[in-house]
Amino acid sequence: MNAALRQSLARKVCGSLSVLVAGEACVLRCSGALWLPAHGALVAADLHLEKGSAFAMRGQMLPPYDSRATLDRLEAEIAALDPATVILLGDSFHDTRAIPRMAADDRARLDRLAEGRDWLWLEGNHDREALARDADAAGRLPGRIVGDLSLGGLRLVHEPEALSADDDRRGEVAGHLHPCARVAAYGRGVRRACFVTDGSRLILPAFGAFTGGLNVRDPAIAGLFAAPPMAAALGRDRVHALEWSRLN
């Protein structure tokens, strides 16, 4: 962990962790959401709503409550923070037919949560077509659909861009990769969803209830950083800042 990043860390209420990314205060929430206090913006990545129903259509029977559980968590964050803006960083829906499959109660809850807020859907690789179809439908989703978004010194995207020799992708905030950290603790391996940052760019964990994860040491994540980053792992009641050297 670099010295500037270490100095910017601060413990917040409810166990959240505050860190500077490209000079912007970023509060890493225990839920896996990102709070940007200077902008009144709540950011969450990769909800993958209706993943359970997609698996059921293929004969893999999972409890059909993932959308409800994910929206419960999102609603709790909105109640706690009262954001002016909610930004969902893509792959909010699991597949092209997910929106019509939503239960009426879940669909109505999205309308309630978005009421009075600027609600932004970033296009992801899973839901780009689903969002495009919904934009032309009657009774469409609340809010606006965008490809990416600039907010202060940050640039919010779905999929992180590859690191180049002359550009550290400063200010990039992305999802898509579902990062997880694995550490040895209490004589066993512990694996947790996590944020990943080097103080220049930030990758969010997946927010959805049924989402898997990719080890942060995988080249697909590790290769996005010029120097070893910090993993901020989600615990039961706090976010844990982990040195790269501690990760398995």
RODO-2510 file (C-alpha; in nm, 4 decimals, decimal comma):
residues 248
     n   res          X          Y          Z
     1     m     0,0000     0,0000     0,0000
     2     n     0,1531     0,3344    -0,0976
     3     a     0,2122     0,6004     0,1677
     4     a    -0,0360     0,8528     0,0251
     5     l    -0,3127     0,5932     0,0187
     6     r    -0,2342     0,4802     0,3739
     7     q    -0,2468     0,8391     0,5036
     8     s    -0,5857     0,8989     0,3436
     9     l    -0,7547     0,6063     0,5191
    10     a    -1,0086     0,6927     0,7868
    11     r    -1,2621     0,4837     0,9735
    12     k    -1,6212     0,6062     0,9356
    13     v    -1,9476     0,5259     1,1115
    14     c    -2,0914     0,1765     1,0643
    15     g    -1,7427     0,0387     0,9944
    16     s    -1,7087     0,2027     0,6543
    17     l    -1,3657     0,3061     0,5315
    18     s    -1,2882     0,6459     0,3785
    19     v    -1,0103     0,6764     0,1212
    20     l    -0,9018     0,9361    -0,1329
    21     v    -0,9207     0,8256    -0,4954
    22     a    -0,7840     1,0802    -0,7430
    23     g    -0,8316     1,3415    -0,4707
    24     e    -1,2011     1,2570    -0,4190
    25     a    -1,3307     1,1349    -0,0831
    26     c    -1,4698     0,7837    -0,1315
    27     v    -1,6484     0,6034     0,1503
    28     l    -1,6321     0,2268     0,1072
    29     r    -1,9461     0,0878     0,2689
    30     c    -1,9826    -0,2507     0,4387
    31     s    -2,2609    -0,3330     0,1924
    32     g    -2,0193    -0,3060    -0,0998
    33     a    -2,1655     0,0273    -0,2118
    34     l    -1,9610     0,3429    -0,2609
    35     w    -2,0668     0,6733    -0,1066
    36     l    -1,9395     0,9979    -0,2591
    37     p    -2,0293     1,2570     0,0051
    38     a    -1,9163     1,5605    -0,1958
    39     h    -2,1667     1,4688    -0,4652
    40     g    -2,4439     1,3131    -0,2558
    41     a    -2,4075     1,0051    -0,4755
    42     l    -2,4511     0,6385    -0,3893
    43     v    -2,2813     0,3977    -0,6320
    44     a    -2,3300     0,0206    -0,6571
    45     a    -2,2023    -0,2245    -0,9170
    46     d    -2,3232    -0,5533    -1,0608
    47     l    -2,6590    -0,6127    -0,8950
    48     h    -2,7366    -0,8946    -1,1430
    49     l    -3,1079    -0,8775    -1,0643
    50     e    -3,3035    -1,1877    -1,1669
    51     k    -2,9993    -1,4141    -1,1775
    52     g    -3,1950    -1,6739    -0,9804
    53     s    -3,4809    -1,6780    -1,2313
    54     a    -3,2300    -1,7051    -1,5177
    55     f    -3,0804    -2,0172    -1,3599
    56     a    -3,4290    -2,1579    -1,3014
    57     m    -3,5055    -2,1257    -1,6724
    58     r    -3,2050    -2,3531    -1,7354
    59     g    -3,3227    -2,6090    -1,4819
    60     q    -3,0893    -2,5028    -1,1998
    61     m    -3,3246    -2,4433    -0,9115
    62     l    -3,2069    -2,1628    -0,6830
    63     p    -3,4250    -1,9794    -0,4306
    64     p    -3,6001    -1,7078    -0,6375
    65     y    -3,5307    -1,4312    -0,3871
    66     d    -3,2041    -1,2782    -0,5081
    67     s    -3,3652    -0,9647    -0,6515
    68     r    -3,5580    -0,9072    -0,3302
    69     a    -3,2463    -0,9562    -0,1154
    70     t    -3,0388    -0,7239    -0,3342
    71     l    -3,3065    -0,4541    -0,3334
    72     d    -3,3370    -0,4896     0,0462
    73     r    -2,9681    -0,3995     0,0754
    74     l    -2,9958    -0,1140    -0,1716
    75     e    -3,3004     0,0239     0,0084
    76     a    -3,1136     0,0098     0,3412
    77     e    -2,8267     0,2129     0,1937
    78     i    -3,0679     0,4706     0,0529
    79     a    -3,2462     0,4979     0,3872
    80     a    -2,9152     0,5461     0,5703
    81     l    -2,7631     0,8017     0,3324
    82     d    -3,0575     0,9723     0,1556
    83     p    -2,8557     1,0213    -0,1647
    84     a    -2,9521     1,2840    -0,4208
    85     t    -2,8123     1,0558    -0,6912
    86     v    -2,7997     0,6775    -0,7279
    87     i    -2,5606     0,5368    -0,9876
    88     l    -2,5680     0,1690    -1,0824
    89     l    -2,2438     0,0739    -1,2602
    90     g    -2,3780    -0,1764    -1,5112
    91     d    -2,4870    -0,5395    -1,5054
    92     s    -2,7768    -0,4314    -1,2879
    93     f    -2,9769    -0,7060    -1,4618
    94     h    -2,8442    -1,0523    -1,5278
    95     d    -2,9600    -1,1017    -1,8869
    96     t    -3,1598    -0,9522    -2,1728
    97     r    -3,4983    -1,0817    -2,0463
    98     a    -3,4468    -1,0023    -1,6771
    99     i    -3,6568    -0,6862    -1,6562
   100     p    -3,9856    -0,8481    -1,7719
   101     r    -3,9218    -1,1377    -1,5300
   102     m    -3,9113    -0,9120    -1,2234
   103     a    -4,1876    -0,9614    -0,9701
   104     a    -4,4373    -0,6749    -0,9661
   105     d    -4,3442    -0,5841    -0,6068
   106     d    -3,9733    -0,5640    -0,6909
   107     r    -4,0419    -0,3579    -0,9993
   108     a    -4,2629    -0,1188    -0,8021
   109     r    -3,9951    -0,0864    -0,5355
   110     l    -3,7482     0,0440    -0,7937
   111     d    -3,9944     0,3230    -0,8732
   112     r    -4,0269     0,4106    -0,5038
   113     l    -3,6520     0,4102    -0,4439
   114     a    -3,5881     0,6330    -0,7452
   115     e    -3,8585     0,8868    -0,6608
   116     g    -3,7111     1,2330    -0,6068
   117     r    -3,3572     1,1230    -0,6990
   118     d    -3,1382     1,1348    -1,0048
   119     w    -3,1223     0,7637    -1,0899
   120     l    -2,8630     0,6517    -1,3443
   121     w    -2,8205     0,3121    -1,5078
   122     l    -2,4781     0,2565    -1,6666
   123     e    -2,4803     0,0006    -1,9445
   124     g    -2,3017    -0,3261    -1,8689
   125     n    -2,2112    -0,6223    -2,0852
   126     h    -2,4951    -0,8286    -1,9332
   127     d    -2,7714    -0,5700    -1,9460
   128     r    -2,6975    -0,3337    -2,2347
   129     e    -2,9626    -0,4949    -2,4556
   130     a    -3,2090    -0,5275    -2,1664
   131     l    -3,1834    -0,1558    -2,0894
   132     a    -3,2169    -0,0638    -2,4577
   133     r    -3,5339    -0,2712    -2,4896
   134     d    -3,6784    -0,1221    -2,1727
   135     a    -3,6122     0,2333    -2,2924
   136     d    -3,8637     0,1742    -2,5714
   137     a    -4,1211    -0,0008    -2,3528
   138     a    -4,4274     0,1366    -2,1816
   139     g    -4,3881     0,1589    -1,8043
   140     r    -4,0124     0,1625    -1,8407
   141     l    -3,7612     0,1765    -1,5567
   142     p    -3,7157     0,5038    -1,3696
   143     g    -3,4122     0,7210    -1,4338
   144     r    -3,1680     0,7605    -1,7230
   145     i    -2,9423     0,5198    -1,9113
   146     v    -2,5834     0,6318    -1,9763
   147     g    -2,2653     0,4753    -2,1109
   148     d    -2,0291     0,6315    -1,8568
   149     l    -2,0260     0,9339    -1,6299
   150     s    -1,7850     1,1994    -1,5000
   151     l    -1,8322     1,3173    -1,1426
   152     g    -1,5752     1,5626    -1,0083
   153     g    -1,2356     1,4009    -1,0525
   154     l    -1,3886     1,0575    -1,1055
   155     r    -1,4928     0,8784    -1,4239
   156     l    -1,7499     0,6062    -1,3617
   157     v    -1,7570     0,3145    -1,6041
   158     h    -1,8755    -0,0438    -1,6032
   159     e    -1,5634    -0,2244    -1,7192
   160     p    -1,2159    -0,1029    -1,6191
   161     e    -0,9801    -0,0181    -1,9017
   162     a    -0,6398    -0,1812    -1,9384
   163     l    -0,3447    -0,0011    -1,7854
   164     s    -0,1175     0,1723    -2,0337
   165     a     0,2427     0,2848    -1,9985
   166     d     0,1584     0,6551    -1,9954
   167     d    -0,1800     0,6506    -1,8178
   168     d    -0,2681     0,5174    -1,4716
   169     r    -0,6427     0,5596    -1,5459
   170     r    -0,6579     0,8190    -1,2706
   171     g    -1,0084     0,8657    -1,1335
   172     e    -1,1586     0,5557    -1,2938
   173     v    -1,4300     0,3870    -1,0832
   174     a    -1,5485     0,0545    -1,2253
   175     g    -1,7259    -0,2706    -1,1503
   176     h    -1,7562    -0,5791    -1,3744
   177     l    -1,4819    -0,7964    -1,2203
   178     h    -1,6471    -0,8863    -0,8848
   179     p    -1,3187    -0,8699    -0,6859
   180     c    -1,2679    -1,0920    -0,3832
   181     a    -0,9800    -1,1100    -0,1360
   182     r    -0,8539    -1,4285     0,0281
   183     v    -0,6508    -1,4229     0,3482
   184     a    -0,5429    -1,6831     0,6019
   185     a    -0,7115    -1,6260     0,9380
   186     y    -0,7761    -1,8443     1,2395
   187     g    -0,6033    -2,1377     1,0762
   188     r    -0,8168    -2,1326     0,7633
   189     g    -0,8667    -1,9379     0,4443
   190     v    -1,1240    -1,6585     0,4517
   191     r    -1,2639    -1,5181     0,1262
   192     r    -1,4538    -1,1901     0,1106
   193     a    -1,5813    -0,9567    -0,1580
   194     c    -1,3704    -0,6428    -0,1648
   195     f    -1,2963    -0,3026    -0,3111
   196     v    -0,9562    -0,2645    -0,4786
   197     t    -0,7728     0,0675    -0,5053
   198     d    -0,4294     0,2197    -0,5334
   199     g    -0,5557     0,5717    -0,4695
   200     s    -0,5688     0,6420    -0,8422
   201     r    -0,8461     0,4076    -0,9562
   202     l    -1,1083     0,1988    -0,7762
   203     i    -1,2893    -0,1285    -0,8525
   204     l    -1,6111    -0,2041    -0,6634
   205     p    -1,7284    -0,5456    -0,5438
   206     a    -2,0453    -0,6927    -0,6869
   207     f    -2,3519    -0,5777    -0,4920
   208     g    -2,5876    -0,8573    -0,5992
   209     a    -2,6935    -1,1382    -0,3685
   210     f    -2,6083    -1,4216    -0,6124
   211     t    -2,2840    -1,2887    -0,7583
   212     g    -1,9569    -1,4792    -0,7467
   213     g    -1,6105    -1,3296    -0,7326
   214     l    -1,2648    -1,3201    -0,8864
   215     n    -0,9527    -1,3310    -0,6694
   216     v    -0,7801    -0,9915    -0,6713
   217     r    -0,4498    -1,1670    -0,7427
   218     d    -0,5831    -1,2868    -1,0771
   219     p    -0,4004    -1,1009    -1,3578
   220     a    -0,7342    -0,9637    -1,4818
   221     i    -0,7445    -0,7485    -1,1655
   222     a    -0,3819    -0,7296    -1,0499
   223     g    -0,2728    -0,6217    -1,3975
   224     l    -0,4859    -0,3082    -1,3756
   225     f    -0,2528    -0,1521    -1,1194
   226     a     0,1031    -0,0294    -1,1729
   227     a     0,1904    -0,1029    -0,8080
   228     p     0,0340    -0,3404    -0,5551
   229     p    -0,3045    -0,1949    -0,4519
   230     m    -0,5003    -0,2234    -0,1289
   231     a    -0,7919    -0,4626    -0,0919
   232     a    -1,0752    -0,3352     0,1279
   233     a    -1,2589    -0,6518     0,2292
   234     l    -1,6217    -0,6559     0,3424
   235     g    -1,6616    -0,7927     0,6936
   236     r    -1,9772    -0,8400     0,8962
   237     d    -1,9654    -0,4937     1,0488
   238     r    -1,6607    -0,3181     0,9032
   239     v    -1,4457    -0,2843     0,5936
   240     h    -1,0940    -0,4222     0,6447
   241     a    -0,7968    -0,2552     0,4731
   242     l    -0,5609    -0,5354     0,3660
   243     e    -0,2051    -0,5063     0,2459
   244     w    -0,1407    -0,6827    -0,0847
   245     s     0,1246    -0,9002     0,0808
   246     r    -0,1397    -1,0530     0,3102
   247     l    -0,3516    -1,1833     0,0264
   248     n    -0,3442    -1,5440    -0,0952
***
